[in-house]
């Protein structure tokens, strides 16, 4: 996606986005600090203190990584959710059988 073009399809196997060289150079030369803002209010719309400073082509400096702990957490919550569902099903079956036996 280094060219601005309209498309009507999606390629799931497309290569990772690479920032165009012109834009990467602009960020690398810290040109954002050279921008003259009309007011602090306008500046706050575009620049936030927590914004990572991009470095190189297509790679921000502080890119959050989806690390190992994220995957482990998702698996753990999936297992816990499955166990809770299993317990609720067992309790429901037990309750239905108990009512059925009491009516006989």
Backbone bond lengths (Angstrom), bond angles and torsions (degrees), N, CA, C in turn:
res aa  C-N    CA-C-N  psi(-1)  N-CA   C-N-CA  omega(-1)  CA-C   N-CA-C  phi
1 X - - - 1.443 - - 1.518 109.83 -
2 X 1.262 116.39 52.26 1.460 118.92 177.61 1.514 111.41 -97.85
3 X 1.323 116.74 -2.78 1.457 121.00 177.51 1.521 108.36 -118.47
4 X 1.320 115.94 141.20 1.451 119.60 177.78 1.521 108.50 -85.79
5 X 1.325 115.12 100.85 1.459 121.29 -179.07 1.524 108.96 -141.98
6 X 1.327 116.85 142.92 1.453 121.03 174.20 1.521 108.88 -78.13
7 X 1.318 115.13 137.96 1.463 120.10 176.66 1.516 108.69 -135.30
8 X 1.304 116.15 154.10 1.456 120.09 178.54 1.528 111.79 -119.03
9 X 1.329 115.86 21.83 1.456 119.49 177.15 1.522 109.39 -138.72
10 X 1.310 115.41 167.27 1.467 122.14 -178.76 1.519 108.42 -128.51
11 X 1.311 116.10 131.36 1.459 121.33 178.28 1.523 108.90 -111.02
12 X 1.322 116.99 103.19 1.467 121.61 -178.13 1.528 111.61 -67.27
13 X 1.325 117.33 -20.91 1.463 120.95 -179.03 1.525 112.59 -98.13
14 X 1.318 116.67 13.96 1.465 120.67 -179.06 1.526 109.96 -64.93
15 X 1.314 115.59 153.15 1.465 120.96 178.38 1.521 110.36 -66.42
16 X 1.337 116.13 158.84 1.450 121.73 178.38 1.523 109.88 -61.35
17 X 1.328 115.55 145.21 1.467 120.99 -178.93 1.523 110.48 -61.59
18 X 1.310 115.31 133.73 1.454 120.94 174.17 1.514 108.26 -120.36
19 X 1.314 115.56 127.61 1.451 121.33 -179.71 1.527 109.23 -65.85
20 X 1.351 118.16 134.90 1.462 119.95 177.41 1.528 111.14 -57.80
21 X 1.309 116.46 147.13 1.459 122.14 -175.17 1.524 112.17 -57.18
22 X 1.331 117.48 -38.32 1.469 120.43 -179.72 1.520 111.64 -60.90
23 X 1.309 116.04 -42.60 1.469 120.22 -179.12 1.522 110.11 -71.62
24 X 1.327 117.37 -40.38 1.465 120.46 177.87 1.525 110.11 -60.81
25 X 1.316 117.10 -41.92 1.470 120.30 177.93 1.519 111.04 -62.49
26 X 1.327 117.20 -39.62 1.459 120.96 179.95 1.529 110.24 -60.78
27 X 1.330 117.20 -46.40 1.462 120.97 178.42 1.530 111.33 -67.81
28 X 1.325 117.83 -41.12 1.457 121.08 -178.78 1.523 112.17 -64.39
29 X 1.305 117.56 -29.71 1.466 121.52 178.50 1.522 111.82 -86.94
30 X 1.329 116.52 10.19 1.464 123.58 179.55 1.520 111.51 50.80
31 X 1.311 115.22 44.21 1.459 121.40 -179.10 1.518 112.48 -69.09
32 X 1.318 118.67 -20.55 1.453 121.20 178.58 1.524 110.61 -61.08
33 X 1.324 116.65 -34.20 1.462 120.68 178.25 1.517 112.97 -70.95
34 X 1.326 117.35 -16.30 1.462 121.81 -178.91 1.527 113.01 -93.32
35 X 1.337 117.38 -4.80 1.457 120.97 -179.13 1.522 109.15 -69.99
36 X 1.344 116.78 136.36 1.462 122.18 176.55 1.524 106.73 -97.19
37 X 1.324 115.97 115.01 1.454 121.86 -177.56 1.524 109.45 -92.70
38 X 1.333 116.71 144.73 1.460 120.43 179.97 1.526 111.40 -73.40
39 X 1.326 116.97 -25.66 1.465 121.32 177.14 1.520 108.89 -161.89
40 X 1.324 115.23 163.96 1.467 119.85 176.98 1.521 111.07 -66.42
41 X 1.333 116.27 -29.93 1.456 120.46 179.71 1.533 110.58 -65.38
42 X 1.326 116.83 -42.95 1.461 120.94 178.17 1.525 109.65 -66.56
43 X 1.327 116.59 -41.62 1.465 120.76 179.19 1.527 110.87 -59.98
44 X 1.332 116.59 -40.17 1.468 119.72 -178.15 1.522 112.05 -65.93
45 X 1.343 117.33 -20.94 1.466 120.13 176.95 1.524 112.05 -72.36
46 X 1.329 116.23 -27.26 1.462 120.29 -174.12 1.523 113.81 -109.57
47 X 1.310 117.94 -26.69 1.462 121.76 -175.50 1.517 108.31 -122.75
48 X 1.325 115.88 124.57 1.456 120.58 175.62 1.523 108.57 -119.26
49 X 1.316 117.67 147.75 1.470 119.73 -178.93 1.518 113.37 -60.07
50 X 1.326 117.69 -27.45 1.465 119.86 -177.16 1.523 112.80 -90.49
51 X 1.328 118.30 2.88 1.464 120.07 -179.75 1.511 110.43 -67.61
52 X 1.362 117.30 129.58 1.463 118.82 176.10 1.516 110.44 -71.18
53 X 1.323 116.59 145.08 1.454 120.60 176.23 1.522 108.04 -86.38
54 X 1.341 116.84 118.96 1.461 119.34 -179.61 1.524 111.50 -67.14
55 X 1.315 115.19 143.20 1.463 120.31 175.48 1.507 108.75 -130.36
56 X 1.284 117.94 139.33 1.462 121.62 177.14 1.510 112.05 70.28
57 X 1.299 114.96 -171.98 1.450 121.25 -176.59 1.521 109.65 -87.72
58 X 1.330 116.91 113.96 1.455 122.41 173.38 1.506 116.09 71.24
59 X 1.327 119.41 15.71 1.452 120.12 -177.77 1.520 110.22 -132.32
60 X 1.355 118.71 104.75 1.447 120.20 175.43 1.521 110.90 -67.50
61 X 1.322 115.93 153.29 1.465 121.40 -175.02 1.519 112.29 -65.14
62 X 1.322 117.48 -44.52 1.461 121.07 -174.25 1.519 111.03 -111.57
63 X 1.310 117.64 52.38 1.454 121.15 -179.66 1.520 108.93 -68.95
64 X 1.351 117.13 122.82 1.457 118.23 178.10 1.523 109.69 -66.75
65 X 1.313 115.61 133.68 1.458 118.90 -178.80 1.518 109.41 -97.31
66 X 1.312 114.98 140.73 1.455 118.53 173.82 1.519 105.31 -87.59
67 X 1.303 115.02 86.11 1.454 121.67 -172.10 1.502 113.88 -81.39
68 X 1.304 113.50 -173.86 1.460 123.28 -177.96 1.519 111.09 -60.22
69 X 1.337 117.97 -39.40 1.462 120.91 -176.19 1.521 111.68 -64.93
70 X 1.343 118.20 -31.64 1.460 120.78 177.72 1.525 110.65 -64.16
71 X 1.314 116.22 -43.04 1.464 121.06 -179.05 1.524 109.88 -67.73
72 X 1.310 117.00 -43.79 1.466 121.02 -179.75 1.524 110.06 -62.42
73 X 1.336 116.83 -41.06 1.462 120.72 178.97 1.518 111.63 -63.17
74 X 1.329 116.53 -42.05 1.464 120.16 179.70 1.524 110.99 -64.79
75 X 1.311 116.57 -41.39 1.470 120.58 178.72 1.521 110.27 -65.62
76 X 1.325 116.88 -43.55 1.466 120.68 -179.42 1.528 110.83 -61.16
77 X 1.334 116.55 -46.40 1.467 118.86 179.53 1.522 110.98 -66.00
78 X 1.313 118.13 -33.68 1.459 120.92 176.34 1.521 111.75 -64.01
79 X 1.325 115.92 -42.20 1.476 120.83 179.08 1.520 110.02 -66.28
80 X 1.338 117.03 -44.78 1.471 120.40 179.65 1.525 110.03 -61.53
81 X 1.329 116.71 -44.53 1.461 119.99 179.06 1.525 111.79 -61.49
82 X 1.327 116.71 -40.99 1.460 120.75 177.98 1.519 112.08 -63.37
83 X 1.324 116.88 -41.16 1.471 120.31 178.76 1.523 111.46 -65.87
84 X 1.322 116.63 -40.28 1.467 119.83 178.41 1.522 109.61 -62.81
85 X 1.326 117.72 -43.66 1.464 120.75 177.35 1.529 111.05 -60.27
86 X 1.321 116.75 -43.62 1.460 120.64 -179.84 1.527 111.07 -61.84
87 X 1.320 117.58 -42.65 1.468 121.44 178.83 1.525 109.91 -63.73
88 X 1.339 117.19 -43.65 1.468 119.83 179.84 1.533 111.45 -63.42
89 X 1.306 117.03 -39.13 1.471 120.17 177.52 1.519 110.46 -64.34
90 X 1.334 117.19 -44.53 1.475 120.87 179.16 1.525 111.28 -61.83
91 X 1.326 117.13 -42.54 1.468 120.95 178.47 1.520 109.55 -63.73
92 X 1.332 117.34 -41.76 1.465 120.46 178.98 1.519 112.11 -62.97
93 X 1.322 117.37 -44.70 1.469 121.17 178.62 1.523 109.93 -63.51
94 X 1.331 117.78 -43.77 1.465 121.59 178.74 1.520 110.59 -60.13
95 X 1.337 117.42 -43.28 1.468 121.85 -178.93 1.534 110.86 -64.92
96 X 1.333 117.07 -43.24 1.468 120.70 179.81 1.525 110.12 -64.65
97 X 1.339 118.24 -45.37 1.472 120.67 179.27 1.523 111.49 -63.43
98 X 1.304 117.97 -37.86 1.454 121.49 179.33 1.518 111.21 -63.47
99 X 1.342 115.31 -43.85 1.475 119.15 178.49 1.524 110.72 -66.15
100 X 1.330 116.51 -38.68 1.450 121.41 -178.82 1.537 110.35 -64.34
101 X 1.357 116.33 -43.12 1.464 120.60 179.66 1.525 111.73 -67.50
102 X 1.341 117.71 -34.68 1.461 119.74 -178.59 1.524 112.09 -71.20
103 X 1.337 117.49 -24.36 1.457 120.53 178.42 1.531 112.15 -79.60
104 X 1.316 118.62 -18.90 1.462 120.82 -178.96 1.466 112.73 -81.97
